[in-house]
Structures are given as C-alpha cells and as structure tokens.
C-alpha cells in the first residue's frame, strides 16, 4: 500500500477517534484534577492561613418540586419525539431505550412514570435510590437541566441540557418508549 492510499484511512480513523472523544466528553463533567494544580504544602512557619472550606452544595429540590433553575416550565413546551430521537444520541453513550439493557446508566425504557432507582440489576447511587422521585415529564424536565442539582450525589455526570426545547423533545421521545 502506498502512502497516498493510507492517508484517507488514517484521516477517517482520526475523525472517528475525535468523534468518540467528543461524545464521551459531552456525557461527563470531570472534576478538576486538584493534585496537579495544588502547590506542595509549605511548612507551618511560612504557610498562609487556610482558605475557608467550599460552600456546601445547595439542597436538592423536594421530590415533588419541578421548578427549574431557569424558571421555565415544562408545560410551556411541546416536545417533538422525532427531534428528541436526534437529541437522544447524546444520551445513548450511557443509556439504552431497550427494556432490560443497562449500560453505564440504567435503561430508560419506560422511565416516564417510573420511580427513581428502581431498575433491578442496576447499581444506582444511594442519592438516586433515596431521592423519592417519580420520573414525571415535569421532573425529567427539571432533572435534564442540571442532574447534579436535582439529585446531589447522582452517578450521572452529564451536565444537562440548557435548552428547554431539547429537554422537552427528549422527554417526548422517551414517552414513545414507555
């Protein structure tokens, strides 16, 4: 094989790797590596006073509270399941819509109306299992805006969809798989 024949193959492979990295990064919000950025501790005689501890995370909204951080309401949007299927591509790295198919995250088949943390065989975080949430469309709308705010301590590292229409579209798609 000549160099010119292998160049397109290498370019396609590089494109696939880049696309995979982008898809995975869209689903994860990695905490900063403080070990690499924190300077070594100095001796007691030269160290500055300790900085105040970080503020505790805000309390989760009540299980029946569906107020979003942006103030928008699910009822203000009409979801489009076809568009939601396209948006769901972001989710399918970690979730399946097929019944009984758990991935990094649990199957989302039948999620609308289901109690949080209730799929048998999936290892949920304690925060999710004890949240008391039932996944109504309104609660999903709130959760998909900022999962860590709604269930502090969830294993789901997705940062959320800031666009309320995308959230409504995904929920419409999930409803078709319930």
N, C-alpha and C positions, 0 to 999 in steps of 0.2 A: 504494500500500500504506500502510495506516495504521500508526501507532506500535505499537498493540496487536497487529497481525498479525506484525510483525517481531520482537517480543520473544521469542517461543518459538524462532524460528530462531536468533537471536543466542545464546540460552541453550544451545541444543543445540550450536552451534559452539564455544562456550566450553567446554562439557563435553568435546567431542572433543579440543580442544587440550590441556586439562588431563590427560585420559587418556593422550594421546600422550606428554606430558612425563613422567608417572609411569612409563610403560612403558620409556621410554628411560633414565630415571634408575635404574630397577631393574637395568638391564644395564650400567651404567657406574659406576665408582668413580673420580671425578675427583680428581686430586691437588690439594691446596690451592694457591691462587694466592699464592705467596710474594712475588711482586713487589708486590702490592697491600698486603701486611701487613708487609713488612720496611721499617723506617725507613731513610732515607738514611744512607750510611756517613759517620761523623764523621772529622775529621782525626786523624792519628796521635797527636797530643799529648793528645787528650781521649778517645780510644776505649778501651773496656774490652778486656780480653784476649779473644781469640777463644774461642768456645764449642767444646767438643770435637766432633769430627765425629760424625755419627749412626752408630750401630752398623750394621755390615754386615748385610744380610738373612740370615736363617738359611739354611743349606744345604738344598737340595731333598732330599726323601727319595729313596732309591735307586729306580730304575725298577721294581724288583720289590717294593718295600716298599709295603704297603697300609694301614699304621697311620694312623688318623685322628687329628686333633688332640684330638677329644673322647674318644677311646678306644673308641668304639662300632665294632662290626664289621658289615660288610655281611650276613654270614650270620645275624645276629640279626633281620633284617627280611625280610618278604615283600612284594615290590613289587606294586602294583596298576596294570596298564597303563592302565586307564580313568582312574584318578585321575592317573596320570603324564601323560596327554594334557592334562589340565587344568593341571597344573603347568608343562608344556612351553610354555604360552602365554608365560611369562616369557622363554623362550629363543628363541622364533621371531622376535623382532625382529631377531636377529643370525644365526640358524641356520635351515636348512630340513631336513626329513627326506626330501626328494625327492633321488634319486640325481642327481648332477651339478649341483645347484643350490647354488652358493656365494653367500653374502650377505656381510655384514661378517665373519662367521665361516664356516668350511667346512661343507659338507653333513654332516649327522650320519647320513645313510642308511648303514647297515652299520658304524657306528662300533664296536659291540661286537665285539672281536676284531681290530680294525684297528690297525696301527702308527701312532703319533702322527706328524703331519707328512707324511702320505703321499698326500693327495688331489692329483692332478695339476691344475695350473692355479690352485691356491690359494697365496697368498703367506704362508706361515707365518713366525712369528718364528724366529730362529736357536735360541732356547731350546727351542721346541717340537720343531723338526726334529731337534735333537741330544739330546733327552731320553732316548731309548732305551725309551720307554714303549710298551707294547701295551695298548690300552684294554679290559682285562678288566672285568667288572662291579665287582670289588673296587677296581680302580684308579680307575674312574669315580666310585665312591662316595667315595673319598678326595679326588679332584680336585674334585668338585662341592661339597665342604665349603669349600674355600679354594683356588681355582685358582692364585693367585699364590704360595702356599706350595709347592705340588706342582711347579709349573713357573715358578720365578722368571724374569721377563723375558717371560712369555707376553703376547701382544697382548690376550688375553681379560681384559676389565676387570670382569667380573661378580664380585661379592663372594662369591658362593657361597650354598648353602642350608644354614643351620644345622640345620634339621630333618632328621634322618636318614631319616625315613619318606618325606619328599618326594623325597630323593635316590634311595631305593630305588624309588619309584613312577616317577620319570623314567627310570631305568635299565630298568625293566620295559617302559615304553613304547618306549624306543629298541630294545630287543631285538625288538619286533614289527616293526621296520623294518630289520632286518638281512638 
